[in-house]
């Protein structure tokens, strides 16, 4: 029998994912068993995360048991995105976290037993821990302890690509690290001290600066430099934003919970080809693309960083210039993961962050994504809860025409109606009218192009001399 070879059939390219960027990111994934700790500034413990085999710990202070489970499941997704293997998850019911050890002191021994039994090297707490809570937990459990904020900052550090994104992440990391600087006992001292018996000689006696103080000063210096750099980048971003505003092109910002499908939706609407990954915070650097409504009006679509419950304050402050893309938009397309166990909670978390950056007064279009993955009962419940929302699937393309029509309907419309006759040598004005206004009728005459248009007041003033 003769064997025949058939070439493999290649799948059609997915319009909703940036394949090249995704392949590049996956080529640099963390390898289990290898430390990802960075060296310290001097000898002080300036540590980044080394997430390999982790145990999750949460404190359930209020709400339903489903809320507590969803919060811990989200923490597990964050840990996996950071490159770790989740071994166990524990939740303790308390009225409030313990001031000394986050979980109850009697539960610390139980947590230690779980860590030993599973062979975990890291414990991740579902909350932001104070420096003293981190120190006491590590002393008793004997493995590294990190909190939710440090975990999110680590993911941001892995995913930032642009110069601005990297600077914003580093600023947030240093602001988080500064009150948590630690060192190891006597190695902190740089004070030669005392009498000649110390053997130090001239120049080593008397009070001196400890290594901890040195590192704190150096980090403060670095924070000041990063703030200056981000301020300069913000000026450039404001300049670009003002140019778009002066051109009269409306701006639409895509906002929503992390992993809700914002980048997939941008790709589906504009063929932008930006990276898409089934991971939290896959997008940090905003992407802006042009799109056009059916009537020819041009507008911009901007993809933004995803939000999450209890988004660290350091992140909101460091990324404020980026998040202002949402606050300066004419319309916010709020994308919600319809297949998530708690989409209502996601909407509340996103609206809370939008309020922090002053975007809560912007017109909002709610878009429920991933309808191909949601069950029928969930779809009916969400339609009852949000009757004005648009239900789509960025992956399959279902509902995209309805979404485009809904965006066009909510875009700001030009206010002045004119009938004008533009000479054929003023093609630039014809192009501007098509780009920023609305052409209701068009007719070519011997003297030029006669247009019935609807434009804004600024362009109407320039066209006044061509009125007919």
ABEGO torsion letter per residue (X at the ends): XBBBBBBBBBBBBBAABBAAAAAAAAAABBBBGBBABBBBABABBBBBBBBABBBBBBBBABEBAAAAAAAAAAAAAAAAAAGBBBABBBBBBBABBBAAAGBBAAAAAAAAAAAAAAGBABBBBBEBBBAAAAAAAAAAAGBBBBBAAAAAAAAAAAABABAAAAAAAAAAAAAAAAAABBBBEAAABABAEEBAAAGAEBGABEBBBBAAAAAAAAAAAAAAAAAAAAAAAAAAAAAAAAAAAAAGBBBBBBBEBBGAGAAAAAAAAAGAGBBBBBBBGABABBBBBBBBBAAGBBBBBBBBBBBBBGBBAAAAAAAAAAAAAAAABABBBBBBBAABABAAAAAAAAAAAAAAAGAAABBBBBBBBGAAABBAAAAAAAAAABAABBBBBAAAGBGAAAAAAAAAAABBBBABBBBBBBBAAAAAAAAAAAAABBBABBBBBAAEBBBBBBBBAAAAAAAAAABX
